[in-house]
Amino acid sequence: MNRYYPRVVLNEKKLRDNIAQIQMRCTEQGVNLVGVIKGCTGIPACAKAFEDAGCQYIGTSRTEQIRDAIRYGVKGPFMLLRIPMPSEVDEVVRLAEISLNSEIAVLRALNEAAKQQGKRHKVILMVDLGDLREGFWDREDLLAAACIVERELQHLYLAGVGTNLGCYGSIFPTVEKMNELVHCAERIEREIGRTLEILSGGASTSLPRIFNHDMPARINQLRVGEAIINAKDLHDLFGCDMSFMHQDVFVLEAEVIEVKIKPSHPVGEVTFDAFGMKQVYEDRGARRRALLALGRVDYAFPDMIYPAEEGVQVLGASSDHTIVDIEDARRDIKVGDVMRFTLCYASNVFATSAPNVKIVIEREP
């Protein structure tokens, strides 16, 4: 056999279609799109698709993904989404035009790196609006940092302010939260005497403001990954209509290595699984089951891979095996067959970063 499994298949045309759909909706409301590639572990072909679509920036949290994209021929410009580590500031200035920041010490280090490289590096100051991940919490500290960048750090350019919501503290990006960011920007503008270029209103979770046409006018940038590469979480978690998007840009494929009829409830004293967890098993009698040659180490969450065919149910997984109920499958599944699954953000990140999962790019003939 000349095909290798497990693998993730990226449909390039569907990716480009999804980028166009989100970009159109953002552009209509004066919002620039940062195409985020960290959700697919920085696959360079994804970066290229965002570049070709004319995104304002290509964003990721890891400098190695920027390096890979540049080697692939992507020119950017690039945005570093994670606060730079002091140990990587030289590389950040060299590779990224702009970065998100929340620490004076890091800003000073970036300024020195930019000085040494003869550059002026753009920065966005992050504001913590309650999600409790990165960002200035104290508004006086935010204002002081903005003044330091503007007046003292000559090799940095204060491009704007930004926020992140929904990634740690599960805080929803309401209109009120977006207006909080606008108020922070306006206070800085009054102090420094000029208009900030960028008010970066969050990530995919902020898109409902675009869909509902109630994004405050000053918010002019969103950093979007999941809603483009998977287009699933906004529908499943927030009830957004994503029917205009492909939800199978990325498809996980795995090979069947065993098919047998077995009891649906383990037989014997039930304790812990391989990951130290106590599972709950439903007794449905003897059922036809398939064993697949991939497991948690490949995609992490068995409940976050979704069978592409009706009548199939993922029962669970160990490190290297996935157990699937195929009793009600529409076809006669046999050993050697390939089963397909769509992904959400969480499973996509793990599947595309797993060394044993091959990445295949499906292009138009």
C-alpha positions in Angstrom: 0.0 0.0 0.0 1.3 3.5 -0.9 -1.0 5.4 1.5 -0.1 6.0 5.1 -2.4 6.3 8.1 -3.4 7.9 10.3 -3.4 11.1 8.4 -5.0 14.6 8.3 -6.2 15.7 4.9 -6.4 19.4 4.3 -8.7 20.5 1.5 -7.1 23.7 0.3 -10.0 24.9 -1.8 -12.4 24.6 1.2 -9.9 26.5 3.3 -9.8 29.3 0.8 -13.6 29.4 0.6 -13.8 29.7 4.3 -11.2 32.5 4.5 -13.2 34.4 1.8 -16.5 34.0 3.7 -15.1 35.4 7.0 -13.0 38.1 5.3 -16.0 39.4 3.3 -18.1 39.7 6.5 -15.3 41.4 8.4 -14.4 43.8 5.5 -18.1 44.9 5.2 -17.9 46.2 8.8 -14.4 47.8 8.5 -12.6 45.0 10.4 -9.2 43.7 9.1 -8.6 39.9 9.4 -5.5 38.3 10.9 -5.4 34.8 9.6 -4.3 32.6 12.6 -2.4 29.4 11.8 -1.7 28.1 15.3 -4.8 25.9 15.3 -3.4 23.8 12.6 0.1 23.8 14.0 1.3 26.3 11.5 0.9 24.2 8.3 2.7 26.5 5.8 0.0 25.9 3.1 -2.5 27.5 5.5 -0.3 30.5 5.9 0.0 30.8 2.1 -3.8 30.7 1.8 -4.2 33.5 4.3 -1.4 35.5 2.5 -3.1 35.0 -0.9 -6.4 36.2 0.5 -4.7 39.5 1.5 -5.1 39.2 5.3 -3.6 42.1 7.2 -1.3 39.7 9.1 -0.7 36.0 9.5 -0.7 35.2 13.2 0.7 32.5 15.3 2.0 32.0 18.8 5.3 30.3 17.9 8.2 31.7 16.1 9.1 28.3 14.6 5.8 28.3 12.7 6.7 31.7 11.2 10.1 30.3 10.2 8.4 27.3 8.5 6.1 29.6 6.6 8.9 31.8 5.4 10.8 28.8 4.2 7.7 27.8 2.3 7.8 31.1 0.5 5.2 33.1 2.5 6.3 36.7 2.9 3.7 37.6 5.6 3.6 40.1 7.3 3.5 38.1 10.5 2.1 38.8 14.0 3.3 37.0 17.1 0.2 36.2 19.2 1.8 35.0 22.4 3.7 37.5 24.6 7.4 37.1 23.5 9.7 35.2 25.8 12.7 37.4 26.7 14.9 34.7 25.3 13.3 35.0 21.8 13.1 38.8 21.3 15.9 38.8 18.7 14.0 36.2 16.6 10.6 38.0 17.2 12.0 41.2 15.8 13.6 39.4 12.9 10.6 37.3 11.9 7.5 39.3 12.9 6.4 42.8 12.0 4.2 43.1 15.1 3.7 41.4 18.4 1.2 41.4 21.3 2.6 42.5 24.6 1.8 43.1 28.3 5.2 43.4 30.1 7.4 46.5 30.3 10.5 44.3 30.7 9.7 42.4 27.4 9.0 45.7 25.7 12.3 47.1 26.7 14.0 43.9 25.5 12.2 44.1 22.1 13.3 47.7 21.8 16.9 46.8 22.3 16.6 43.9 19.8 15.0 46.3 17.3 17.8 48.8 17.8 20.5 46.2 17.2 18.7 45.1 14.0 18.0 48.6 12.8 14.3 48.1 12.8 11.2 49.6 14.3 9.0 46.8 15.7 5.2 47.3 16.1 3.5 46.4 19.3 -0.1 46.0 20.5 -0.6 46.4 24.2 -3.0 43.7 25.5 -5.8 44.6 27.9 -7.2 41.9 30.3 -11.0 42.5 30.2 -11.8 39.6 32.6 -10.6 36.4 30.9 -7.5 36.5 33.1 -5.0 35.3 30.6 -2.6 37.9 29.2 -2.9 41.6 29.3 -2.7 44.7 31.6 -5.3 44.4 34.4 -4.7 47.8 36.0 -5.7 50.6 33.6 -3.1 52.9 35.1 -0.4 50.4 34.3 -1.7 50.1 30.8 -1.6 53.9 30.3 1.9 54.1 31.8 3.1 51.3 29.5 1.7 53.1 26.5 3.5 56.3 27.4 6.8 54.5 27.9 6.5 52.9 24.4 5.4 56.1 22.8 8.0 58.4 24.5 11.0 56.3 25.5 11.3 53.2 23.3 12.3 54.7 20.1 12.6 51.4 18.2 9.1 50.3 19.0 5.9 51.7 17.5 2.7 51.6 19.5 0.3 50.3 16.9 -2.7 49.8 19.2 -4.4 47.8 21.9 -6.0 44.4 21.9 -7.7 41.9 24.0 -8.4 38.1 24.2 -11.6 36.6 25.5 -12.9 33.1 25.9 -9.6 31.2 25.9 -9.0 30.8 29.6 -11.7 32.4 31.7 -14.5 31.6 29.3 -15.7 35.2 29.1 -17.9 36.0 26.1 -17.0 39.0 23.9 -20.1 41.1 24.5 -20.6 44.6 23.0 -19.9 45.9 26.5 -16.5 44.2 26.6 -15.6 45.5 23.2 -16.6 49.0 24.3 -14.3 48.6 27.3 -11.4 48.1 24.9 -12.5 51.2 22.9 -12.5 53.3 26.1 -9.0 52.1 27.0 -7.8 53.1 23.5 -9.4 56.5 23.7 -7.8 57.2 27.1 -4.4 56.3 25.6 -5.0 58.5 22.6 -5.8 61.5 24.7 -2.6 61.0 26.6 -0.3 60.5 23.6 -2.0 62.9 21.3 -2.6 60.7 18.3 -5.0 58.0 17.1 -4.1 54.3 17.5 -4.1 52.3 14.3 -5.3 49.0 15.6 -8.0 48.0 18.1 -7.8 44.2 18.0 -11.0 42.9 19.4 -10.2 39.2 20.0 -10.3 35.9 18.2 -12.9 33.6 16.7 -15.1 34.0 19.7 -15.6 37.7 18.8 -17.1 36.9 15.4 -20.7 36.8 16.8 -20.3 40.6 17.0 -19.7 40.6 13.3 -22.5 38.2 12.5 -24.9 40.3 14.6 -23.7 43.6 13.1 -23.1 45.1 16.6 -19.3 45.4 16.7 -18.3 48.8 18.0 -17.1 50.9 15.1 -13.6 51.5 16.5 -12.8 47.8 16.6 -10.9 47.3 13.4 -9.1 43.9 13.7 -9.9 40.3 14.6 -7.5 37.4 14.9 -9.3 34.4 13.5 -8.3 30.8 13.2 -10.8 28.2 14.4 -13.8 29.8 12.8 -12.0 29.4 9.4 -10.1 26.1 9.7 -12.9 24.2 11.5 -16.0 26.4 11.6 -17.4 24.1 14.3 -17.0 25.6 17.8 -19.0 28.7 17.1 -21.9 26.6 16.0 -21.7 23.9 18.7 -20.8 26.1 21.6 -22.5 29.5 20.8 -25.3 28.6 18.4 -24.0 30.6 15.5 -25.2 29.8 12.1 -22.1 28.5 10.3 -24.0 26.8 7.4 -22.2 29.0 4.9 -18.8 27.5 6.0 -17.2 24.2 5.2 -16.7 22.1 8.4 -14.5 19.5 6.8 -11.5 21.6 5.8 -9.5 19.2 7.9 -10.4 15.5 8.0 -8.8 12.8 10.1 -8.4 9.4 8.5 -7.6 6.2 10.3 -7.3 2.5 9.3 -9.4 -0.2 10.8 -7.2 -3.0 12.4 -9.9 -5.1 14.1 -13.6 -5.8 13.7 -15.4 -7.9 16.2 -18.7 -8.4 18.1 -18.0 -7.7 21.8 -20.0 -6.8 24.9 -20.6 -3.0 25.2 -19.7 -3.0 28.9 -16.3 -4.1 30.2 -16.3 -7.4 32.0 -14.8 -7.6 35.4 -14.0 -5.0 38.2 -13.9 -1.5 36.6 -11.1 0.8 37.9 -9.1 3.4 36.0 -8.2 3.7 32.3 -4.7 4.3 30.9 -5.0 8.0 31.7 -6.0 7.6 35.4 -9.7 8.4 34.7 -12.8 6.5 35.7 -15.1 6.1 32.7 -18.8 5.4 32.5 -19.8 2.6 30.1 -23.4 2.1 28.8 -24.5 -1.6 28.5 -26.2 -2.0 25.2 -25.5 -5.7 24.8 -23.2 -7.2 22.3 -22.3 -4.8 19.5 -20.1 -4.8 16.4 -17.0 -2.7 17.0 -14.0 -1.5 15.1 -10.6 -0.8 16.4 -8.7 2.0 14.8 -4.9 2.5 14.6 -4.7 5.9 16.4 -5.4 7.1 19.9 -5.3 9.9 22.4 -1.7 10.6 21.7 -2.7 11.5 18.2 -5.8 13.7 18.8 -6.2 13.9 22.6 -10.0 14.0 23.0 -12.1 11.0 21.8 -15.3 13.0 22.2 -14.0 15.7 19.9 -13.6 13.7 16.7 -16.8 13.3 14.7 -17.5 10.3 12.4 -18.1 11.4 8.8 -20.6 8.6 8.2 -23.9 8.0 9.8 -24.5 5.1 12.3 -21.0 5.3 13.7 -20.2 6.3 17.3 -16.8 6.9 18.9 -16.8 5.0 22.2 -13.4 6.0 23.6 -9.7 5.5 23.2 -6.5 4.5 24.8 -3.1 5.9 23.9 -2.9 4.2 20.5 -6.3 2.7 19.8 -9.7 4.2 19.2 -12.8 2.1 19.7 -15.8 2.8 17.4 -19.3 1.3 17.5 -20.2 0.3 13.9 -23.3 -1.8 14.6 -25.5 0.7 12.9 -23.1 1.7 10.1 -24.5 2.1 6.6 -21.7 0.0 5.1 -19.9 -3.2 6.0 -16.8 -2.0 7.6 -13.9 -4.4 7.4 -10.2 -4.6 8.5 -8.1 -2.4 6.2 -10.9 0.1 5.6 -10.4 3.7 6.3 -12.7 5.7 8.5 -13.0 9.5 8.4 -13.6 12.1 11.1 -14.1 15.9 11.2 -12.4 17.9 13.9 -12.9 20.8 16.2 -10.3 23.3 17.3 -9.0 21.1 20.2 -8.6 17.9 18.3 -7.3 19.7 15.2 -4.4 21.2 17.2 -3.3 17.8 18.5 -3.8 15.9 15.3 -1.8 18.3 13.2 1.0 18.4 15.7 1.2 14.6 16.3 4.5 13.2 14.8 2.8 10.0 13.8 -0.1 11.7 11.8 0.8 12.5 8.2 -0.4 15.8 6.8 -1.8 15.5 3.3 -2.8 18.6 1.3 -5.7 18.0 -1.2 -5.5 20.5 -4.1 -7.7 21.1 -7.0 -6.7 19.0 -10.1 
